[in-house]
Structures are given as structure tokens and as C-alpha cells.
Amino acid sequence: MQPVSPNHLRLGVNIDHVATIRNARGGLHPDPLRAAEMAAAAGADGITIHLREDRRHITDADLDRLSIGVALPINLEMAATDEMLGIALRHRPHAACIVPERRAERTTEGGLDAAGQHNSLQPIVARLRDAGMRVSLFIAPDERQLEAAARLGAPVVELHTGPYAHAEGDAAVAELARLERAVALGVEMGLEIHAGHGLTYDNVSPVAALPQLAELNIGHFLVGEAVFVGLGPAIGRMRALMDAAREMGVRGA
């Protein structure tokens, strides 16, 4: 195995929508565990799953099987509820990422209000950290939210890239600059910075080129692309784009 460069940008592959396809018909196929194994072979550094309140894609049984069968670190996206805290404490995944969750939304639509929910988040963050999990908060690239995450003692934040991914022209340039400022500010605060949401082959490179960014989490696009080219090749191309952009970004830093 080749040694990992200190400038390596980690790729977490979210396999939620493999389970979505399975659940559309019921039964066992396609199998999220097989998807996780293929992601590992294709160059993923971790597996991300979101166990939602309504279990619309990943289920408790999936979490059980993935916890036992996956060699890569598992990043469990979870709402800040007693139910999800209990599940995380039982399974103790490598990482727990606290995300906002509303039943009616199709996907996570915005960042967590870490500043406004400090009092309710603080005991959950503390219990997850005390149990040995790497705790992250999914937040907007906003100074107030970064400061709140630092006060809460979360060592990691994941910046919501949706506004950047869905913008065009000058708006996309402005959103990228906003992400770049947030990454630099978070690092100054001692946070490890991740990013994700809405990233594709067409828009990932400028984000991946930010040299202080540690990890990207990408899922829906990769599962969709896998319908046409296969999951391994879809992940492999994303991995190659990230590596090339990171190399250029580090050179220019």
C-alpha cells in the first residue's frame, strides 16, 4: 500500500442512497455493505451514513452490519435527539456528525444552528466526545457558527457546500470565497474542517484545492453516477479529481 501524503484530502462516501434504491422495492438489494466494500476498493477513506428518524434509507440493521463488516471508519450523521444519541453510544462509530433534520425535507437543507442551540447541543457533544467519537457539526460557512462549534468543544466542523454547488457565475465565485474564508478561520480556531453537499465532478475541484480542508463527504452524485458507470469507477474519478486539485492547491498555497 502506498503511504498517504500529509496533504491527502480524505473522501468520505455517503451510501445512503444505495439503501434508498433498495427500499424502493424492499428486499436485500442493492446492499449498502457491498457498496461500502466497493467504495473502500475505489479509494474512499471513510463511509458516511445518515440514520434518519423516519429510516427512509439507512436502517438500524444497516448500521449493525456496517459496524461489523466495514474496515473503513464510519461517520454517522445524526440528529441531536435522545434516540440518536443512544444509538451512537451503543455502536460507537469512529465519528458522529450532528446535522439538522426535518421530516418533510428531501435532504438536509441547511446547516445546524450551533449558536442558537448551544444549550441543547452541549450535553450531546460532550457525551459523544467522552465515548471516544470524533464529533463534528454540519454548519454553514459562517463565523458565528464556527465560533459556536469551538465553544461547544466539537473538534470538527463540516461546512455546507450546497449554496456553492447550486450557484452559478459570480454567485458561485462569491460562495467559494465564503468557503475559503471559513476554512481559514476555522483552522485558526483549532478546528478540523470538512465540507460536503451537492458536490459533483463539475464543481469539486475548486473546493478540493483549498489546502487546509481535511475531508469531503460526497454521496448522492456518486450513487447517481454509478447507475451509468458503476460505483467503483464513479468514486475513482472523483478521487482522481480531488487528488489533482489538492496537488495544485497545495502548490499554490
Long-range contacts (C-beta under 8 A, 24 or more apart in sequence): 7-211, 7-246, 7-247, 7-250, 8-45, 8-246, 9-208, 9-213, 9-214, 9-215, 9-216, 9-242, 9-243, 9-246, 10-45, 10-46, 10-214, 10-215, 10-216, 11-43, 11-44, 11-45, 11-46, 11-215, 11-216, 11-218, 11-235, 11-238, 11-239, 11-242, 12-44, 12-45, 12-46, 12-47, 12-48, 12-75, 12-194, 12-196, 12-215, 12-216, 12-217, 12-218, 13-39, 13-44, 13-46, 13-47, 13-48, 13-217, 13-218, 13-219, 13-222, 13-235, 14-47, 14-48, 14-49, 14-50, 14-77, 14-196, 14-217, 14-218, 14-219, 14-220, 14-222, 15-39, 15-47, 15-48, 15-49, 15-58, 15-219, 15-223, 16-48, 16-49, 16-50, 16-57, 16-58, 16-219, 16-220, 16-223, 17-57, 17-219, 17-220, 17-223, 17-224, 18-223, 19-57, 19-58, 19-59, 19-62, 20-56, 20-57, 21-223, 23-56, 23-57, 32-58, 32-62, 32-65, 32-66, 33-62, 33-65, 33-66, 33-69, 33-70, 35-223, 35-231, 36-66, 36-69, 36-70, 36-72, 37-69, 37-70, 38-231, 38-232, 38-235, 39-72, 39-231, 39-235, 40-70, 40-71, 40-72, 41-232, 42-231, 42-232, 42-233, 42-234, 42-235, 42-236, 42-239, 43-235, 43-236, 43-239, 44-72, 44-235, 44-239, 45-72, 45-73, 45-215, 46-72, 46-73, 46-74, 46-75, 46-94, 46-95, 46-215, 47-72, 47-73, 47-74, 47-75, 48-74, 48-75, 48-77, 48-97, 48-217, 48-219, 49-74, 49-75, 49-76, 49-77, 50-76, 50-77, 50-78, 50-99, 50-108, 51-76, 51-77, 51-78, 51-84, 51-87, 52-79, 52-101, 53-79, 53-81, 53-83, 53-84, 53-101, 53-103, 54-103, 60-87, 63-87, 63-91, 64-91, 67-91, 67-93, 75-136, 75-217, 77-108, 77-138, 80-112, 80-117, 80-120, 80-121, 80-124, 85-124, 85-127, 85-128, 88-128, 88-131, 88-133, 89-127, 89-128, 89-131, 92-131, 92-132, 92-133, 93-133, 94-133, 94-134, 95-133, 95-134, 95-135, 95-136, 95-156, 96-128, 96-133, 96-134, 96-135, 96-136, 97-135, 97-136, 97-137, 97-138, 97-156, 97-158, 98-124, 98-125, 98-135, 98-136, 98-137, 98-138, 98-154, 99-138, 100-138, 107-197, 107-220, 108-138, 108-160, 108-197, 109-162, 110-140, 110-160, 110-162, 111-138, 111-139, 111-140, 111-142, 111-145, 111-159, 111-160, 112-137, 112-138, 112-139, 112-145, 113-145, 114-139, 114-145, 114-148, 114-149, 114-152, 114-154, 115-144, 115-145, 115-147, 115-148, 118-148, 118-151, 118-152, 121-152, 122-152, 122-153, 125-152, 125-153, 125-154, 126-153, 129-153, 129-154, 129-155, 136-192, 136-194, 141-178, 141-179, 141-181, 141-182, 141-183, 142-182, 143-182, 143-185, 146-182, 146-185, 146-186, 146-189, 146-191, 147-189, 149-186, 149-191, 150-189, 150-190, 150-191, 154-191, 155-191, 155-192, 156-191, 156-192, 156-193, 156-194, 157-186, 157-191, 157-192, 157-193, 157-194, 158-194, 158-195, 158-196, 158-215, 158-217, 159-183, 159-186, 159-193, 159-194, 159-195, 159-196, 160-195, 160-196, 160-197, 161-195, 161-196, 161-197, 161-198, 161-199, 161-207, 162-197, 162-198, 164-198, 164-203, 164-207, 165-197, 165-198, 165-199, 165-200, 165-203, 166-198, 172-203, 176-206, 176-207, 179-207, 179-210, 180-210, 183-210, 183-212, 183-213, 184-212, 187-212, 201-225, 201-237, 201-238, 201-241, 204-238, 204-241, 204-242, 204-245, 205-241, 205-242, 205-244, 205-245, 206-245, 207-245, 208-241, 208-242, 208-245, 208-246, 208-249, 209-245, 209-246, 209-248, 209-249, 209-252, 210-249, 211-246, 211-249, 211-250, 211-253, 216-242
